[in-house]
């Protein structure tokens, strides 16, 4: 951290397959999401993460890696979806409607 720059607490979290990582750390107040993720060490704990291809957010809102973090932000690293949510909903609705038609 540069001298004279205040540090702020943030969290970095990732829910991988079979693992949940929630790391608390202090970063410079002018840090980006990318810098906070790099400083957290989470990439060493979850080597499957490719920072250039994952989506990230803060408290459930999508952000870019260049977004500036604020005090007490929870930076979330999202894994790719396995199935399209709309298609999965259609399949579930189709399987239920077979014998449940109203007259």
The 8 nearest C-alpha neighbors of each residue, nearest first, counted from 0:
[[1, 27, 2, 4, 26, 6, 5, 3],
 [2, 0, 4, 3, 27, 5, 6, 29],
 [1, 3, 4, 0, 5, 27, 6, 28],
 [2, 4, 1, 5, 0, 6, 27, 28],
 [5, 3, 2, 1, 27, 6, 28, 0],
 [6, 4, 28, 27, 3, 7, 26, 2],
 [5, 7, 27, 26, 28, 25, 4, 8],
 [6, 8, 70, 25, 26, 28, 27, 9],
 [7, 9, 25, 71, 70, 24, 26, 6],
 [10, 8, 71, 72, 24, 23, 73, 25],
 [11, 9, 23, 73, 22, 74, 24, 72],
 [10, 12, 74, 22, 21, 73, 75, 36],
 [13, 11, 21, 75, 20, 74, 22, 76],
 [12, 14, 76, 20, 19, 15, 75, 21],
 [15, 13, 19, 18, 20, 16, 12, 77],
 [16, 14, 18, 17, 13, 19, 78, 45],
 [15, 17, 18, 14, 19, 78, 13, 45],
 [16, 18, 15, 19, 14, 20, 13, 45],
 [19, 17, 15, 16, 14, 20, 13, 45],
 [18, 20, 14, 13, 15, 21, 17, 12],
 [19, 21, 13, 12, 14, 22, 18, 41],
 [22, 20, 12, 11, 19, 10, 13, 23],
 [21, 23, 11, 10, 12, 20, 24, 39],
 [24, 22, 10, 9, 11, 21, 8, 25],
 [23, 25, 9, 8, 10, 22, 26, 39],
 [24, 26, 8, 7, 6, 9, 27, 23],
 [27, 25, 6, 7, 28, 35, 30, 24],
 [26, 28, 6, 30, 29, 5, 0, 4],
 [27, 29, 6, 5, 7, 30, 26, 4],
 [28, 30, 27, 67, 31, 68, 4, 26],
 [31, 29, 27, 28, 67, 34, 68, 35],
 [32, 30, 67, 34, 65, 66, 33, 68],
 [31, 33, 64, 35, 34, 66, 68, 65],
 [34, 32, 64, 36, 31, 35, 37, 65],
 [35, 33, 37, 31, 36, 32, 30, 38],
 [36, 34, 38, 32, 37, 33, 39, 31],
 [35, 37, 39, 33, 34, 38, 32, 11],
 [36, 38, 34, 35, 39, 40, 33, 42],
 [37, 39, 35, 36, 40, 34, 26, 41],
 [40, 38, 36, 41, 37, 35, 24, 22],
 [41, 39, 42, 38, 43, 37, 44, 36],
 [40, 42, 44, 43, 39, 45, 36, 37],
 [43, 41, 45, 44, 46, 40, 48, 37],
 [42, 44, 41, 46, 45, 40, 48, 47],
 [43, 45, 41, 42, 46, 40, 20, 47],
 [44, 46, 42, 47, 43, 48, 41, 15],
 [47, 45, 48, 42, 43, 44, 49, 41],
 [48, 46, 45, 49, 42, 44, 15, 43],
 [49, 47, 46, 50, 45, 42, 53, 52],
 [50, 48, 51, 52, 53, 47, 46, 42],
 [49, 51, 53, 52, 48, 33, 42, 54],
 [50, 52, 49, 53, 54, 64, 48, 33],
 [51, 53, 50, 49, 54, 48, 79, 55],
 [54, 52, 50, 51, 49, 77, 55, 78],
 [55, 53, 77, 76, 52, 56, 78, 61],
 [56, 54, 76, 75, 77, 62, 61, 53],
 [57, 55, 61, 62, 60, 75, 59, 74],
 [56, 58, 74, 60, 59, 73, 75, 72],
 [57, 59, 60, 73, 56, 74, 75, 72],
 [58, 60, 57, 56, 61, 75, 74, 55],
 [61, 59, 56, 57, 58, 62, 55, 75],
 [60, 62, 56, 55, 59, 57, 63, 54],
 [63, 61, 56, 55, 66, 60, 64, 57],
 [62, 64, 65, 66, 55, 61, 32, 56],
 [63, 65, 33, 32, 66, 31, 62, 55],
 [64, 66, 63, 31, 32, 67, 33, 62],
 [67, 65, 31, 63, 64, 32, 62, 68],
 [66, 68, 31, 30, 32, 29, 65, 69],
 [69, 67, 31, 32, 30, 66, 72, 70],
 [70, 68, 72, 71, 67, 28, 7, 9],
 [69, 71, 7, 72, 8, 9, 68, 28],
 [70, 72, 9, 8, 69, 73, 10, 7],
 [73, 71, 9, 69, 70, 74, 10, 57],
 [74, 72, 10, 57, 58, 11, 9, 75],
 [75, 73, 57, 11, 56, 10, 72, 12],
 [76, 74, 12, 56, 55, 57, 11, 13],
 [75, 77, 55, 13, 54, 12, 56, 78],
 [78, 76, 54, 55, 75, 53, 79, 13],
 [77, 79, 80, 53, 76, 15, 54, 14],
 [80, 78, 81, 77, 53, 54, 82, 52],
 [79, 81, 82, 78, 83, 84, 77, 54],
 [80, 82, 79, 83, 84, 78, 87, 86],
 [83, 81, 80, 84, 87, 86, 85, 79],
 [82, 84, 86, 85, 87, 80, 81, 88],
 [85, 83, 87, 86, 82, 88, 80, 89],
 [86, 84, 88, 87, 83, 89, 82, 90],
 [85, 87, 89, 83, 88, 84, 90, 82],
 [86, 88, 84, 90, 89, 85, 83, 91],
 [89, 87, 85, 91, 86, 90, 92, 84],
 [90, 88, 86, 92, 87, 91, 93, 85],
 [91, 89, 93, 87, 88, 92, 94, 86],
 [90, 92, 88, 94, 93, 89, 87, 95],
 [93, 91, 89, 95, 90, 94, 88, 96],
 [94, 92, 90, 96, 91, 95, 89, 97],
 [93, 95, 91, 92, 96, 97, 90, 89],
 [96, 94, 92, 93, 97, 91, 99, 98],
 [95, 97, 99, 93, 94, 98, 92, 100],
 [98, 96, 95, 99, 94, 93, 100, 92],
 [99, 97, 96, 100, 95, 94, 101, 93],
 [98, 100, 96, 97, 101, 95, 102, 94],
 [101, 99, 98, 96, 102, 97, 95, 93],
 [102, 100, 99, 98, 96, 97, 95, 92],
 [101, 100, 99, 98, 96, 97, 95, 93]]
